[in-house]
């Protein structure tokens, strides 16, 4: 079976068991502060497990793109080295939300593996939770008895809490799990050693392929376990591992999931895959990493220097480094894998094929950028190890030409072959080398990195970051658990409500409360639009709590407040800040009009890549590979304002089936997870029609006026427009008009401001040239006068004097002119330019060479008297300071230095 056939067989099997097939969630997580990336198939169902969203389908199945390269689940270092770890992988899953439980999950997993996929039963082992006395958890005898119907008891393994009790995190849903392992060894190997002893022992051919998690508990902050109101099934089967088993390969990379990429790389490098472990690892790394890189970019996360963007940049640079070092691919190549990958996933994850050109361009730009510094960084690394090696040889009296190739010599030096933490930090801080890349290069040359020293360099930075992001979150306190959340903010600005639950949160040392309301008009931050602020008033409307922000967590609207109402069980009025909401709506609708205008003016390739909408302005990022010209910007702005003047009424359609919406020609954003029912926002059926959950004006005329403030690049292939609307746009135009009138007044009412300013610039340039000429003439005259200040001290001709010149260039020219006139010269000038004291030191070359004098050292010593500092070259140096009264002392000290 091909990989596509295996994937399809899984989905069809569970569809036949009344499971609804759902689409993969984006790999980049939004609206969940606890995750950067989807790292497990259950992520998109967290709100269902927590009981915070209604269950539409009690049984679902899917294949989910996952990424494990940061935090608790980090497989990056194993990727490419072994045969079964990956950065991005697919997780095949089937789910039950309060419907079936262990009996069906176990029966169906056995049926699929042995009857559909035809895996020999004697190659399979299963494990169940053995219990944990400390937790008060008994053995999972139910799963044990169920498995006995299919598997001999000797193939049922008791697993500890680490292997067979699954937890979402420190808190949240959890429960015992039952794993299925397959023994892929040859028949002779299986006869020689029982596979049971190799389960969960990191054997490359005895691997876990499926995990059935039985969600029964909720882990509270204090560590205790609370039974969930309903029992759930959460299963996950590693797609790449399953394909390897069914295609009878010894490595995931030998399957048709990775071979098209690997063979493409091998052809480009001119190196056959399978001949050398080092080049094989490099090809595996590239084939794996391009999958993660491409899908993360397609889902809307661009490489950057922080958070999720930094993670993906780090992965990309790791792949480039392997290609550069082991495959001799010195030019950008990684990007050429994007079309190969897009073709592989057609019909499965179409978003990559639809954005192929954009993703490839981003990868190319990142490669070019990194390759510029990679060669320099590697050279610095090699120079460092060479120099340190020479020092070690000298210290140990070793005279061999290549000591590190001699095992006996290496055995003597290995404990001393340490790369300093300071140097490792410099490589990362200055050259963009992640520490793991430095460690990798060190291992290849049999050096180790002083990680303790490296961590000391990072400690202050980490402590600051930790203090800034540390959050202590308490457990939810239930007040009205039977009530459900209802958002009414599309229609109402206030609503009568009750508190469903609340919890205390301490962040940055500040105590806050998060409150969930039964009915709320507050829009939660999403889709680029900021969350509403406002008040939670008691029913008498005499007292209120300020709502400072509104966000979503696992699909639930959470209101942030610095205090709690006195009576949390009472009835309240939830009231939003109406003015802020109206201004935000102006800017949000303007982004829709702008998006449509960009497509019309620049082309259909334009797609939204991010936005920020608040009461003050709007920011819109979009895919485009060239600077938007002034003429194009004028057309875009005119088109948006034309639609504003048309006062187009809002056409809002709620609860539209997703497929119906897409077939109607609506614009959907890549990287967004849409439900089965969506909301369509239309302003003129032939102009702007988008899927959107945000709030909007009732008619475009409410925007008033739209004004573009700036346009520029934010990443490879991504441009950004910043704009303002309504009151802010009006104020901007008034300020601009005021400045123009003031300028016109300065120019004595000249109506042709462009010509008048051009004439002023031309006149100013002429005056500058005249002034420069005058300064040069002044310098030429001064050099003859200055020579009269010469004193000879110990065979050195000293000139120490104050010069009155208008700029530093003139002082420098004068110093060089005097140097040409006087031999054995030590020249010290003091200056006062723009009321700031300065010092210039000039030495003849022979004084530097023969007398050991150094202008940098001299100027630094003299600068102490003007409370400053400086430096430069051995023969010429300058300094600046802030104490001008010290200039006389400088001239006196200059003589003392030579005495």
Secondary structure by P-SEA (a helix, b strand, c coil): ccaaaaaaaaaaaaaaabbbbbccccccccccccccccccccccccccccccccccccbbbbbbbbbccccccccccccccccccccbbbbbbccccccccaaaaaaaaaaaaccccccccccbbbbccccccccccccaaaaaaaaccccccccbbbbcccccccccccccccbbbbbbbbbcccaaaaaacccccccccccccccccbbbbbbcbbbccccbbbbccbbbbbbbbcaaaaaaaaacccccccccccaaaaaaaaaaacccccccaaaaaaaaaaaaaaaaaaaaaaacccccccaaaaaaaaaaaaaaaaaaccccccccccccaaaaaaaaacccccccccaaaaaaaaaaaaaaaaaacaaaaaaaaaaaaaaaaaaaaaaaccccccccccaaaaaaccccccccaaaaaaaaacccccaaaaaaaaaaaccccaaaaaaaaaaaaaaaaaaaccccccccccccccbbbbbcccccccccccccbbbbbbcccbbbbbbbbcccccccccccbbbbbbbbccccccbbbbbcbbbbcccbbbbbbccccccccbbbbbbcaaaaaaaaaaaaaaaaaaaaaaaaacccccccccccccccbbbbbbbbcccccaaaaaaaaaaaaaaaaacccbbbbccccaaaaaaacccccccccccccbbbbbcccccccccccbbbbcccccccbbbbcccccccccbbbbbbccaaaaaaaaaaaaaaaaaaaaaaccccaaaaaaaaaaaaaaaaaaaaaaaaaaaaaaaaaaaaaacccccccbbbbbbbbcccaaaaaaaaaaaaacccccbbbbbbbcccccbbbbbbcccccccccccaaaaaaaaaccccccccccccccccccccccaaaaaaaaaaaaac
